[in-house]
Amino acid sequence: MSSPTRTLSYVEALQEAVEQEMDRDEGVFVIGLNVDDLDGEIRRLEGLGAELMEGIIDVPNGPRIAFIKAPDDVRIELLQLPG
């Protein structure tokens, strides 16, 4: 017997992945934040000394994504949702 199919939003899927990683008791590996202006936010954070790790990634029909480095090697995911 197969389990029912679920449809998750990107944010729900990310949250589930974070919870699964945290259940492994290895600490936080990523935090995701929604921003209105990804380019402007990256410039602002780099001006404050943040390090861009990856991005900008343009997902077709989806968000724009970038990752910055936080203390203790935590990745902060910045998302600009479409629209």
C-alpha positions in Angstrom: 0.0 0.0 0.0 1.5 3.4 -1.0 1.3 6.5 1.2 -0.8 9.5 0.0 1.0 12.1 -2.1 1.7 15.4 -0.4 2.3 18.7 -2.1 4.5 21.1 -0.1 5.4 24.7 -0.8 9.1 25.5 -1.1 9.1 27.0 2.4 7.3 23.9 3.9 9.8 21.6 2.2 12.7 23.7 3.6 11.2 23.7 7.1 10.8 19.9 7.0 14.4 19.5 5.8 15.7 21.7 8.7 13.6 19.8 11.2 15.0 16.5 10.0 18.6 17.8 10.2 18.0 19.2 13.7 16.6 15.8 14.8 20.0 14.4 14.0 21.4 16.6 16.8 24.1 18.1 14.6 23.0 21.7 15.1 21.6 24.2 12.6 22.8 24.0 9.1 20.7 26.7 7.3 18.2 29.4 8.1 15.9 30.7 5.4 14.7 34.3 5.2 12.3 35.9 2.8 13.4 39.3 1.4 11.7 41.8 -0.9 14.9 42.8 -2.8 17.5 40.1 -3.0 20.1 42.2 -4.8 19.7 45.1 -2.4 19.8 42.9 0.7 23.0 41.2 -0.5 24.7 44.6 -1.1 23.5 45.7 2.4 24.8 42.6 4.1 28.1 42.6 2.2 28.5 46.2 3.3 28.2 44.9 6.9 30.9 42.3 6.3 28.8 39.3 5.3 30.3 36.7 2.9 28.2 35.6 -0.1 28.6 31.8 -0.3 26.4 31.0 -3.3 24.0 32.7 -5.6 22.1 34.4 -7.0 20.2 31.4 -8.3 17.1 32.1 -10.4 14.7 29.2 -10.1 12.3 29.2 -13.1 8.8 30.1 -11.9 10.2 30.1 -8.4 12.3 32.1 -6.0 15.6 33.8 -6.4 18.0 32.3 -3.9 21.4 33.2 -2.4 23.3 32.0 0.6 25.5 34.0 3.0 27.8 32.8 5.7 26.9 33.3 9.3 29.0 32.6 12.5 29.7 28.9 13.2 29.4 28.2 9.5 25.6 28.4 9.5 24.3 29.1 6.0 21.6 31.8 5.8 19.4 31.3 2.7 17.9 34.5 1.3 14.8 34.0 -0.8 13.0 36.5 -3.0 9.7 35.0 -3.9 8.2 35.6 -7.3 5.7 38.3 -7.8 
